[in-house]
Amino acid sequence: MSAVRISGTEIAADVRAKVAVAVADLPSQPCLAVILVGEDPASEVYVRNKIKDTEEAGMVSVHHRLPASATQAEVEALIAELNGDDGVDGILLQLPLPKGLDPDAAIERIDPAKDVDGLTEVSAGRLSLGKPGLRSCTPEGCVIMAKRALGNDLSGKHVVVIGRSILVGKPAALLFLAENCTVTIAHSRTKDLPAVCREADILVPAVGRPEMVKGDWVKPGAMVIDVGINRVPAPEKGEGKTKLVGDADYNSCADVAGHITPVPGGVGPMTRACLLTNTVKAACARRGWPVPEIG
Ligand code: NDP
């Protein structure tokens, strides 16, 4: 195995520490409001972790719970209340919402100035227009990891993003484009995907198919930033046990790549860390404070 393993866990810890230093210098504490609707166990864990991260970074975290039976109007009313609350800098609506609720409509109710997940149409539009704004956390985390591994100047690198979702693929492609990379977006209709991937200096699988990208899809020395999180059976750990794997087949890709991010411990922790940087950015922009350099 020759690739350098780029630990999202370590980089995220560093980003969180820098956020904490930056927060300590702000005139007051930024505040993140997290909304959890229903009792999805995975979402409960995510929300708990996000609250913990926020508080450890010295920011205020407000947790709002709504029952799974909440109506669309109730969810949107809570968002409206938080939009109007001057003490709240960021609003995070934990997804997925329970069945019957419309996540897109709810997200659109979030004040773009408080859209720390970067998911509103305004945030997406600002990204595609190259205007400043809040960027979605997972793609932002990918760019930070690429810079940590390859240096701050990514210009001219050929990035192949596999996946064109609104949450990951498209914003990742646009963020790398903003870094002056040459970007290819591949998807389920792409012809000869392995050959397209072999063109990449930076390969970003964001598909949701366990270990789809094999070592012979990777150009020797390229960086693989694995966004996929897939739970698969792990009989070797015992009956009924499972484990998380990425969209890249780690071992065969690591034999060929120059740098590779693991799953778990890669893009996932970076996503959480970028929520904190976004909360700081949102607070500074709303309150007219200079934005500290974190990254
Ligand atoms: P989506 O299902 O929304 O999008 C998947 C994309 O992959 C689509 O654009 C689809 O193409 C493409 N695709 C599907 N099958 C193939 C194939 N055989 N060959 C090429 N492309 C294919 O998923 P998300 O973007 O929301 O998530 C992608 C992965 O990233 C998931 O594993 C998810 O769990 C993970 N994730 C990780 C995060 C993190 O923090 N690390 C955060 C968010 C997501 P088409 O458009 O043509 O259908």
Boltz pocket constraint, residues with backbone or C-beta under 6 A from the ligand:
constraints:
  - pocket:
      binder: B
      contacts: [[A, 138], [A, 162], [A, 163], [A, 164], [A, 165], [A, 166], [A, 167], [A, 168], [A, 169], [A, 186], [A, 187], [A, 188], [A, 189], [A, 190], [A, 193], [A, 205], [A, 206], [A, 207], [A, 208], [A, 209], [A, 226], [A, 227], [A, 228], [A, 229], [A, 230], [A, 267], [A, 268], [A, 269], [A, 271]]
      max_distance: 6.0
